[in-house]
Amino acid sequence: MDNNNNMSREQRKISRNSALSSGNGGGGGKHPFLKVMGLTLLVALFVIGAYGFRLYAQAQNSLGNTYKALDGKAPSAKISDKKPVSILLLGVDTTDNGVRDTETDYRGNSDTMIIVTVNPTTNKTKMVSVPRDTMAQIWKGVGNNTKKIAKINSAYNIGNEESAVVTTEKLVNVPIDYYVKVDFNSLKKIVNAVGGVDVDVPFSFSYGDTGEKESHFKKGSMHLNGKQALDYSRMRYEDPEGDYGRQKRQRQVITAIIKSAASAKTFTRYQKVLDSISNSMTTNLSFTDMQSMFLNYSGAAKKIGSDHIQGYGSMINGSSYEIAPTKELQRVSNKLRKSLGLSEETLSNEETKLNKYNERRGFSFEYTGTQTQNYEIKIVSSTTSSSAGTTGSTTSTEGTETEHRFTGAGSGPTNY
């Protein structure tokens, strides 16, 4: 009986071992579960890879039409080299189809101008607003000086993206590698595409564009949809800080968009995000550049510093200007150059020369009295278009200072 039982156990053992090793000569078939798991992973990777290729193809298709090179400037290789880069953000005051009110073929002004630096080594992003009314000498492009003094937001109207980029470079002595131009009204679509944005409202107010329902904002934390974000970014007359307050709110919204776009939840809305951008954006960032930034610069989106050029409000020739003191321009230039890994350079341009000229005449950026001060624009051209080839021609206009918002030469935000 015991022998039979022993035999049965031995036979069952032999039978079980034979079954486990069948077809393999006793080799790799000992773990069929691993086979199934490996096959499952293979299928999953294939599906994910196919989906990823689909995302890639759709992204490339959506963003392919946004590219526009800058005339007179060779494409930058800084992103592919993983170096710090600078980007000029331009918000243009046209509607989605390029028409404002009853005007056709209206180019608009770049009423929002923000210099952004992104450093993949320090993992820091800097945003510096340039007030739309900043007095600047307008350049149409590299080597094409119009020798005209105007509000900096008119540079885009005068000479497209090239003019806005070069004029900004000359103002603060900082190289601009890339630009991104967005029709301001498209902000609604972009914010909706990322699922809205969270902002900290500095004070309660209401605002709505002409003919549209007002948006109401209550001091404190708020989650904004697209229309609310656009209204929040536009209001300036009720802000105690005027256009400077509006610039702060614009930087708030852009920062919130960057953070929201970088979150995992936006991945499920990628097509809406891409569509909202592709229909309203022009840039000299190639699709490859955008890929590289996503892969190598995303860490810098976690720490974003905010700043602006603080000007001195004046009326010149009947128009309201913000005149940036030399010390303020130098402060901003130093900060931006440092964030790009560049050494400081003493700023010398038409704006600093005009400041020096007016200060010699008795003009003071630290003046707080009630008596008006004149700021004179005087440009001495090296050549003229005259057939006689005369040199040293001079044009000048005078203005009266009516509003003083600058609180001291060289002062400004210290959180940059």
Legacy VTK file of the C-alpha trace (Angstrom):
# vtk DataFile Version 3.0
C-alpha trace
ASCII
DATASET POLYDATA
POINTS 416 float
0.000 0.000 0.000
2.808 2.335 0.957
4.725 1.355 -2.164
1.685 2.096 -4.342
1.221 5.495 -2.690
4.886 6.298 -3.127
4.682 5.264 -6.759
1.629 7.433 -7.307
3.306 10.477 -5.814
6.394 9.879 -7.953
4.308 9.477 -11.092
2.359 12.657 -10.339
5.627 14.555 -9.810
7.044 13.272 -13.115
3.814 14.128 -14.897
3.715 17.660 -13.437
7.373 18.348 -14.349
6.800 17.040 -17.866
3.839 19.357 -18.308
5.779 22.395 -17.124
8.708 21.666 -19.412
6.796 20.524 -22.494
7.854 22.034 -25.795
11.037 23.568 -24.376
13.225 20.661 -23.524
12.982 21.926 -19.931
14.094 25.501 -20.899
12.452 28.978 -20.847
8.856 27.787 -20.651
9.017 27.336 -16.876
7.267 30.755 -16.328
4.278 31.150 -18.689
3.057 34.134 -16.584
6.166 36.103 -17.546
5.454 35.293 -21.178
1.933 36.689 -20.925
3.098 39.771 -19.033
5.854 40.419 -21.580
3.407 40.114 -24.459
0.992 42.490 -22.695
3.736 45.044 -22.164
4.771 44.731 -25.800
1.216 45.402 -26.968
0.894 48.299 -24.522
4.149 49.856 -25.735
3.006 49.468 -29.318
-0.300 51.195 -28.547
1.396 53.992 -26.585
3.988 54.397 -29.310
1.297 54.618 -31.979
-0.644 57.128 -29.866
2.525 59.117 -29.237
3.251 59.187 -32.962
-0.323 60.393 -33.506
0.194 63.181 -30.959
3.482 64.097 -32.603
1.956 64.179 -36.082
-1.010 66.256 -34.948
1.202 68.668 -33.024
3.486 69.100 -36.010
0.490 69.700 -38.260
-1.114 72.204 -35.855
2.048 74.199 -35.231
3.567 73.956 -38.693
1.820 77.074 -39.969
2.849 79.286 -37.049
6.475 79.624 -38.122
7.718 82.929 -39.537
11.415 83.774 -39.620
12.706 87.239 -38.778
14.026 89.139 -41.784
17.698 89.950 -41.472
18.257 87.512 -38.601
19.628 84.005 -38.911
17.713 81.318 -36.967
19.115 80.853 -33.477
20.622 77.513 -32.433
20.544 78.274 -28.703
17.659 75.932 -27.903
19.272 72.974 -29.647
22.471 73.813 -27.745
20.483 73.991 -24.448
21.653 77.528 -23.740
19.714 80.344 -22.005
17.311 82.003 -24.421
15.317 85.217 -24.652
11.837 85.510 -26.149
9.797 88.645 -26.869
6.065 88.101 -26.295
3.893 90.401 -28.393
0.177 90.795 -27.701
-1.383 92.552 -30.675
-4.663 94.440 -30.439
-6.444 92.872 -33.421
-9.311 90.427 -33.514
-8.863 86.794 -34.508
-9.170 87.553 -38.220
-6.924 90.618 -38.153
-9.723 93.188 -38.309
-10.490 95.778 -35.637
-13.846 97.588 -35.729
-14.507 98.574 -39.369
-10.867 98.674 -40.431
-9.515 96.053 -42.794
-5.880 94.989 -43.096
-5.271 96.507 -39.680
-1.893 95.434 -38.295
-2.390 96.893 -34.833
0.064 97.841 -32.122
1.824 95.456 -29.758
0.132 96.783 -26.627
1.582 93.893 -24.627
5.358 93.484 -24.785
7.110 91.135 -22.383
10.758 90.062 -22.519
11.102 86.479 -21.269
14.399 84.792 -20.447
14.576 81.039 -19.824
17.696 79.494 -18.322
17.855 75.662 -18.313
20.939 75.681 -16.068
19.505 77.760 -13.228
15.957 76.530 -13.996
14.621 80.079 -13.785
12.297 82.065 -16.025
12.218 85.886 -15.956
9.414 88.066 -17.324
9.916 91.823 -17.807
7.073 93.986 -19.114
7.886 96.908 -21.390
5.141 99.556 -20.982
3.327 100.184 -24.242
3.941 103.964 -24.015
7.685 103.685 -23.392
9.584 106.325 -25.381
11.950 104.613 -27.795
13.815 105.137 -31.010
12.123 102.911 -33.594
14.161 100.494 -35.678
12.539 98.836 -38.687
15.016 95.997 -38.585
18.693 95.192 -38.126
20.660 98.148 -39.477
17.487 100.041 -40.405
17.119 102.966 -38.007
14.059 105.121 -38.714
15.567 107.931 -36.570
12.074 108.468 -35.159
11.113 108.671 -31.494
7.720 107.124 -30.741
5.903 104.848 -28.328
7.502 101.427 -28.417
4.182 99.675 -29.107
4.113 101.344 -32.536
7.252 99.475 -33.656
5.205 96.412 -34.624
2.779 98.589 -36.612
5.677 100.266 -38.402
7.760 97.223 -39.270
6.173 93.966 -38.080
7.919 91.565 -35.706
11.384 92.536 -36.935
10.869 96.137 -35.856
9.468 95.189 -32.436
12.363 92.797 -31.750
15.204 95.093 -32.842
13.686 98.193 -31.154
13.444 96.243 -27.876
17.004 94.929 -28.249
18.324 98.461 -28.723
16.340 99.835 -25.774
17.806 97.461 -23.150
20.918 96.114 -24.916
19.794 92.500 -24.696
19.791 90.060 -27.644
16.317 88.715 -28.465
16.588 85.191 -29.838
12.938 84.425 -30.505
9.551 86.099 -30.624
5.988 84.894 -30.132
3.177 87.093 -31.447
-0.381 86.338 -30.351
-3.599 88.125 -31.236
-4.760 89.341 -27.849
-8.338 88.183 -28.335
-7.117 84.597 -28.729
-6.217 84.661 -25.036
-9.781 83.530 -24.374
-9.321 80.363 -26.423
-5.924 79.554 -24.951
-7.139 79.916 -21.349
-10.224 77.796 -22.043
-8.058 75.172 -23.737
-5.913 74.711 -20.615
-8.998 74.488 -18.402
-8.843 78.025 -16.981
-6.254 79.762 -14.818
-5.885 80.592 -11.132
-4.937 84.142 -10.147
-4.782 86.251 -6.998
-6.981 89.305 -7.690
-5.352 92.396 -6.065
-8.620 94.360 -5.651
-12.287 94.047 -6.604
-13.411 95.512 -9.933
-15.629 94.893 -12.951
-14.693 95.167 -16.607
-16.074 94.239 -19.997
-15.262 95.179 -23.560
-17.692 97.494 -25.368
-20.968 95.705 -26.041
-20.030 92.675 -23.930
-21.183 91.565 -20.510
-18.887 92.673 -17.711
-16.760 90.245 -15.762
-16.710 90.749 -12.004
-13.575 90.195 -9.962
-13.412 89.891 -6.198
-10.204 90.418 -4.262
-8.519 87.109 -3.461
-8.019 83.817 -5.262
-10.144 83.238 -8.368
-10.322 80.662 -11.145
-10.864 82.452 -14.464
-12.261 81.217 -17.758
-11.143 82.638 -21.087
-13.362 85.732 -21.208
-12.657 86.550 -17.583
-8.894 86.231 -18.158
-9.081 88.590 -21.146
-11.116 91.176 -19.203
-8.780 90.777 -16.223
-5.788 91.482 -18.474
-7.299 94.486 -20.242
-8.568 96.798 -17.512
-6.253 99.676 -16.602
-8.190 102.892 -15.883
-9.573 101.666 -12.556
-6.196 100.323 -11.461
-4.394 102.541 -8.912
-1.157 101.705 -10.750
-2.578 102.420 -14.191
-0.887 100.515 -17.019
1.725 99.143 -14.604
-1.061 97.380 -12.711
-2.397 95.975 -15.956
1.072 94.686 -16.835
1.211 92.858 -13.499
-2.138 91.199 -14.176
-1.029 90.217 -17.673
2.097 88.574 -16.257
-0.111 86.817 -13.688
-2.273 85.317 -16.429
0.688 84.291 -18.603
2.409 82.667 -15.618
-0.810 80.790 -14.788
-1.129 79.613 -18.404
2.445 78.298 -18.376
1.866 76.409 -15.140
-1.483 75.037 -16.266
-0.112 74.018 -19.661
2.741 72.162 -17.967
0.401 70.145 -15.741
-0.607 66.556 -16.398
-4.302 67.402 -16.797
-3.598 69.465 -19.914
-2.260 66.371 -21.712
-5.837 65.212 -22.232
-6.695 68.555 -23.850
-3.612 68.773 -26.037
-5.514 69.128 -29.325
-7.618 72.045 -28.059
-4.471 73.731 -26.777
-2.669 73.231 -30.073
-5.644 74.444 -32.106
-6.041 77.560 -29.960
-2.381 78.407 -30.481
-1.996 77.501 -34.138
-4.822 79.752 -35.299
-3.578 82.835 -33.512
0.193 82.647 -33.114
3.212 83.603 -35.208
6.734 82.745 -34.066
10.254 81.990 -35.247
10.340 78.986 -32.910
10.407 75.896 -35.098
8.535 72.738 -34.153
11.883 71.172 -33.249
12.650 74.166 -31.010
9.324 73.715 -29.224
10.029 70.019 -28.706
13.470 70.764 -27.300
12.106 73.431 -24.963
9.493 71.006 -23.650
12.155 68.356 -23.021
15.029 70.496 -21.731
13.566 73.742 -20.364
10.380 72.640 -18.578
12.073 72.822 -15.155
12.388 76.587 -15.551
8.577 76.920 -15.591
8.500 76.154 -11.860
10.244 79.382 -10.868
9.071 82.497 -12.696
10.252 85.986 -11.687
8.313 89.132 -12.605
9.490 92.688 -13.273
8.842 95.760 -15.451
10.527 98.898 -16.751
9.391 101.771 -14.538
8.954 104.998 -16.475
8.283 108.654 -15.752
4.906 109.725 -17.156
5.010 112.734 -19.477
3.080 114.425 -22.256
5.230 114.961 -25.311
3.828 116.720 -28.340
0.287 116.031 -27.141
0.801 112.305 -26.468
1.296 110.444 -23.200
4.694 108.773 -22.870
6.586 106.761 -20.283
10.202 107.934 -20.266
12.544 105.376 -18.713
15.430 106.945 -16.734
18.887 105.745 -17.678
19.442 104.104 -14.280
16.220 102.138 -14.704
17.109 100.984 -18.215
20.564 99.990 -16.919
19.005 98.058 -14.010
16.760 96.074 -16.336
19.560 95.515 -18.857
21.846 94.151 -16.123
19.165 91.791 -14.798
18.255 90.416 -18.208
21.855 89.982 -19.302
22.684 88.189 -16.061
19.784 85.786 -16.551
21.210 84.965 -19.993
24.710 84.418 -18.640
26.026 87.632 -20.249
28.281 90.224 -18.632
26.975 93.704 -17.824
27.550 96.494 -20.328
27.077 100.233 -19.903
23.947 101.197 -21.798
24.383 103.803 -24.525
21.563 104.416 -26.985
19.385 107.244 -28.230
17.205 107.041 -25.115
20.116 107.449 -22.696
21.531 110.286 -24.823
18.179 112.091 -24.724
18.028 111.621 -20.960
21.504 113.099 -20.579
20.664 115.982 -22.878
17.496 116.834 -20.925
19.171 116.475 -17.527
21.794 119.011 -18.660
18.880 121.325 -19.433
17.645 120.931 -15.845
15.148 118.095 -16.235
15.040 115.763 -13.195
13.529 112.284 -12.971
13.349 112.740 -9.206
11.352 115.949 -9.387
8.200 115.819 -7.226
7.004 119.419 -7.388
4.015 120.850 -9.178
5.827 123.032 -11.707
5.959 121.466 -15.147
9.183 120.262 -16.731
9.900 120.174 -20.430
11.376 117.042 -22.001
12.791 117.825 -25.404
13.276 115.258 -28.147
16.326 116.147 -30.185
17.842 113.657 -32.632
21.006 114.462 -34.543
21.182 112.334 -37.669
24.515 111.304 -39.129
23.098 111.367 -42.661
19.979 112.521 -44.400
18.160 111.461 -47.516
18.924 114.825 -49.153
20.655 114.625 -52.507
23.083 117.244 -51.233
24.321 114.739 -48.650
24.239 117.180 -45.736
25.010 115.872 -42.274
24.100 116.884 -38.759
20.437 117.674 -39.454
18.410 118.174 -36.294
14.737 117.710 -35.468
13.204 118.562 -32.125
9.858 118.792 -30.362
9.025 119.885 -26.854
6.606 118.359 -24.374
5.271 119.198 -20.957
5.425 116.779 -18.036
1.944 116.433 -16.542
2.056 113.192 -14.569
4.766 111.897 -12.242
4.694 108.190 -11.397
8.402 107.475 -11.164
9.473 107.177 -7.533
13.202 107.662 -7.883
15.837 107.139 -10.542
16.939 103.535 -10.665
14.222 102.283 -8.345
12.066 99.302 -9.221
10.988 95.846 -8.190
13.580 93.821 -6.302
11.898 90.420 -6.618
13.431 89.694 -10.028
LINES 1 417
416 0 1 2 3 4 5 6 7 8 9 10 11 12 13 14 15 16 17 18 19 20 21 22 23 24 25 26 27 28 29 30 31 32 33 34 35 36 37 38 39 40 41 42 43 44 45 46 47 48 49 50 51 52 53 54 55 56 57 58 59 60 61 62 63 64 65 66 67 68 69 70 71 72 73 74 75 76 77 78 79 80 81 82 83 84 85 86 87 88 89 90 91 92 93 94 95 96 97 98 99 100 101 102 103 104 105 106 107 108 109 110 111 112 113 114 115 116 117 118 119 120 121 122 123 124 125 126 127 128 129 130 131 132 133 134 135 136 137 138 139 140 141 142 143 144 145 146 147 148 149 150 151 152 153 154 155 156 157 158 159 160 161 162 163 164 165 166 167 168 169 170 171 172 173 174 175 176 177 178 179 180 181 182 183 184 185 186 187 188 189 190 191 192 193 194 195 196 197 198 199 200 201 202 203 204 205 206 207 208 209 210 211 212 213 214 215 216 217 218 219 220 221 222 223 224 225 226 227 228 229 230 231 232 233 234 235 236 237 238 239 240 241 242 243 244 245 246 247 248 249 250 251 252 253 254 255 256 257 258 259 260 261 262 263 264 265 266 267 268 269 270 271 272 273 274 275 276 277 278 279 280 281 282 283 284 285 286 287 288 289 290 291 292 293 294 295 296 297 298 299 300 301 302 303 304 305 306 307 308 309 310 311 312 313 314 315 316 317 318 319 320 321 322 323 324 325 326 327 328 329 330 331 332 333 334 335 336 337 338 339 340 341 342 343 344 345 346 347 348 349 350 351 352 353 354 355 356 357 358 359 360 361 362 363 364 365 366 367 368 369 370 371 372 373 374 375 376 377 378 379 380 381 382 383 384 385 386 387 388 389 390 391 392 393 394 395 396 397 398 399 400 401 402 403 404 405 406 407 408 409 410 411 412 413 414 415
